[in-house]
Amino acid sequence: MAEHVVQHGTVTVSRLAEVMGVSVMTVHRDLEALARRGVLRRFRGGVSALPTSVFESNLDYRLGVHVAQKEAVARAAAELVEPGMSVMLDDSTSVLALAVLLRERRPLTVLTNARRVLDVFAGCEEIRLIALGGEYSHTHDSFLGVPCVEAIEAMSVDLVLVSTSAMNGHMTFHQEQDVVLVKRAMLASGARTALLMDHSKVARTALHRLCPVADFDHVVVDDGVDGALVAELREHTDVRVAEVDG
């Protein structure tokens, strides 16, 4: 059921009952359980995996959207990383796309709270891998909370690379307080910082302010971002625009 909603973005309860071959009552019961876990967001008559200003999408949904844009941004961001550096990576899908590329930039010391990023580097020679633990989040497939923040605060790295769910010309945002606290701690631990954003996340806001755009040393976006917004961002920081293949 969750996979069907993730694939389609938004689905009605009646359609789910038809597709799954179960009663509407069964669908309501299962959706309630999925909503409690933060996998899906319910609304009157249906369910959605799409983000809002107060709800972040499940990781599995985010992995399947704007893939080409995220890969382009990741390629551009990889140019910021040199062998021998220590880098801290967050639990975003944009940074996950970057992690795959960084396996070719060894040796590296990699610190992350993202389980799937750990999987990317596990067993790689010349990669010193440090897991930033905490309370596990099903929605993000990562570790958050006070233990994670404390683990981050004990570290100091050459470069922090993160993404977030929303940004306008001068401020970045996220829907969830726990995620904001972890990202802020990460950014404070880096000698330099970089923000990776595909065009679907810009010219938007969310419930919690993360930090001003000017706090980042680098911002990497794809070429789908409006030129006027790119110019506004460049008033605050270094902006790199990645060309999307095709």
C-alpha positions in Angstrom: 0.0 0.0 0.0 2.8 2.4 0.9 4.7 1.6 -2.2 1.6 2.4 -4.4 1.2 5.8 -2.7 4.9 6.5 -3.0 4.7 5.7 -6.7 1.7 7.8 -7.5 2.2 10.7 -5.0 -1.5 11.0 -4.0 -4.2 8.4 -4.0 -7.8 8.2 -2.8 -8.9 5.7 -0.2 -11.5 4.2 -2.6 -8.8 3.7 -5.2 -6.5 2.0 -2.7 -9.2 -0.4 -1.7 -9.8 -1.3 -5.3 -6.1 -1.8 -6.1 -5.4 -3.8 -3.0 -8.6 -5.8 -3.2 -9.5 -5.0 0.4 -12.3 -3.1 2.2 -12.3 0.6 2.8 -12.2 -0.1 6.5 -9.0 -2.1 6.1 -7.4 0.7 4.1 -8.3 3.2 6.8 -6.8 1.0 9.5 -3.5 0.4 7.5 -3.2 4.1 6.6 -3.6 5.1 10.2 -0.7 2.9 11.1 1.5 4.3 8.2 0.6 7.9 9.1 1.7 7.3 12.7 5.1 6.1 11.4 5.4 9.2 9.3 5.5 7.2 6.1 2.4 8.9 4.6 0.2 11.9 5.2 -3.6 11.5 5.4 -6.2 14.0 4.2 -10.0 13.7 3.9 -10.7 11.0 1.4 -7.1 10.0 0.6 -3.4 9.9 1.4 -0.3 11.5 0.0 3.5 11.1 0.0 4.0 14.6 -1.3 5.7 17.2 0.9 4.0 20.2 2.5 5.3 23.1 4.6 4.8 21.0 7.7 5.3 17.4 6.3 8.5 16.0 4.8 8.1 13.1 2.3 9.2 9.6 3.1 12.7 8.8 1.9 11.5 6.1 -0.5 9.3 8.7 -2.3 12.1 11.3 -2.4 14.5 8.7 -3.9 12.3 8.4 -7.0 11.7 12.1 -7.9 14.0 14.6 -9.6 16.7 11.9 -10.0 18.5 13.5 -12.9 18.6 16.9 -11.2 20.0 15.4 -8.0 22.6 13.5 -9.9 23.7 16.7 -11.7 23.9 18.6 -8.5 25.9 15.7 -6.9 28.4 15.8 -9.8 29.0 19.5 -9.3 29.2 19.2 -5.6 31.8 16.4 -5.9 34.2 18.9 -7.3 34.4 20.5 -3.8 35.8 17.3 -2.3 39.5 16.4 -2.5 41.3 13.2 -1.5 42.4 13.4 2.1 39.6 15.5 3.4 37.2 14.8 6.2 33.6 15.3 5.1 30.3 15.2 6.9 27.2 14.1 5.0 23.6 14.4 6.0 20.6 12.0 5.4 19.2 13.8 2.3 18.7 12.0 -1.1 20.8 14.7 -2.8 23.7 13.9 -0.6 23.1 10.2 -1.0 23.6 10.7 -4.8 26.9 12.5 -4.0 28.1 9.7 -1.7 28.2 7.3 -4.6 30.6 9.6 -6.4 32.9 10.2 -3.5 34.0 6.5 -3.4 36.3 7.6 -6.3 37.9 10.4 -4.2 39.7 8.3 -1.7 41.2 8.5 0.8 38.5 10.2 2.8 37.2 10.4 6.3 33.4 10.3 6.1 31.0 11.1 8.9 27.2 10.6 8.5 24.0 9.9 10.3 22.4 8.3 7.2 22.1 4.5 7.2 22.1 4.4 3.4 25.2 6.5 3.2 26.9 4.1 5.6 26.0 1.3 3.2 27.6 3.2 0.3 31.0 3.4 2.0 31.0 0.2 4.1 33.9 -2.0 3.1 35.5 0.7 0.9 39.3 0.7 1.2 40.8 4.1 2.2 37.5 5.3 3.6 37.5 6.0 7.3 33.8 5.8 8.1 32.3 7.2 11.3 28.7 6.7 12.1 26.8 9.5 14.0 24.3 7.6 16.0 21.1 8.6 17.7 17.4 7.7 17.7 16.4 5.9 14.4 13.9 7.6 12.1 11.9 5.4 9.8 10.9 8.4 7.6 14.5 9.4 7.0 16.3 6.1 7.4 18.8 7.9 9.6 19.7 8.8 13.2 18.5 11.9 14.9 17.9 13.3 18.4 20.1 14.5 21.2 22.6 11.6 21.0 23.2 12.4 17.3 23.6 16.2 18.0 26.1 15.4 20.8 28.1 13.1 18.5 28.3 15.8 15.9 29.3 18.5 18.3 32.4 16.4 19.3 33.7 16.5 15.7 35.4 19.1 13.4 35.6 18.4 9.7 36.9 20.1 6.5 33.6 20.1 4.7 29.9 19.6 5.5 27.5 18.8 2.7 23.8 18.9 3.3 20.5 19.4 1.6 17.1 20.6 3.0 13.5 20.7 1.9 13.0 24.3 1.1 14.8 27.6 0.3 14.1 31.1 -0.9 16.5 33.8 -1.9 17.9 34.4 1.6 16.8 31.6 4.0 16.7 27.8 4.2 13.9 25.7 5.9 12.8 22.3 7.0 9.5 20.9 8.2 10.9 19.0 11.2 12.5 20.4 14.4 14.7 17.3 15.0 16.1 17.4 11.5 16.9 21.2 11.8 18.8 20.6 15.1 21.0 17.9 13.5 21.7 19.9 10.4 22.6 23.0 12.4 25.0 21.0 14.5 26.5 19.6 11.3 27.0 23.0 9.8 28.6 24.3 13.0 31.2 21.5 12.8 32.6 22.3 9.4 35.4 24.6 8.3 33.4 24.9 5.0 29.8 24.1 4.2 27.9 23.3 1.0 24.1 23.2 0.3 22.8 20.9 -2.4 19.4 21.8 -3.8 17.4 20.6 -6.9 15.0 23.1 -8.4 11.9 21.5 -6.8 13.0 22.8 -3.4 13.7 26.4 -4.2 11.3 29.4 -4.0 9.6 27.5 -1.1 9.4 27.7 2.6 8.7 25.2 5.4 7.8 25.5 9.1 11.2 25.8 10.7 14.0 28.1 9.6 17.3 26.3 9.3 19.8 29.1 8.6 20.4 32.0 6.2 21.7 31.2 2.7 24.7 33.4 3.5 25.8 30.9 6.2 26.8 28.5 3.4 30.2 28.8 1.7 28.7 27.1 -1.4 25.2 26.5 -2.8 24.8 24.0 -5.7 21.6 24.0 -7.7 20.5 22.5 -11.0 19.8 24.6 -14.2 16.1 24.4 -13.6 16.3 27.2 -11.0 15.1 30.6 -12.2 17.9 32.9 -13.2 16.6 35.7 -11.1 16.7 33.6 -8.0 20.3 32.4 -8.9 21.3 36.0 -9.1 19.7 36.8 -5.7 21.5 33.8 -4.2 24.8 35.0 -5.6 24.4 38.2 -3.6 24.9 36.0 -0.5 27.3 33.2 -1.4 29.1 31.2 -4.1 26.5 29.5 -6.3 27.3 26.7 -8.8 24.7 25.8 -11.4 24.8 22.1 -12.5 23.6 21.3 -16.0 21.2 18.4 -16.2 21.9 15.8 -18.9 19.3 15.6 -21.6 
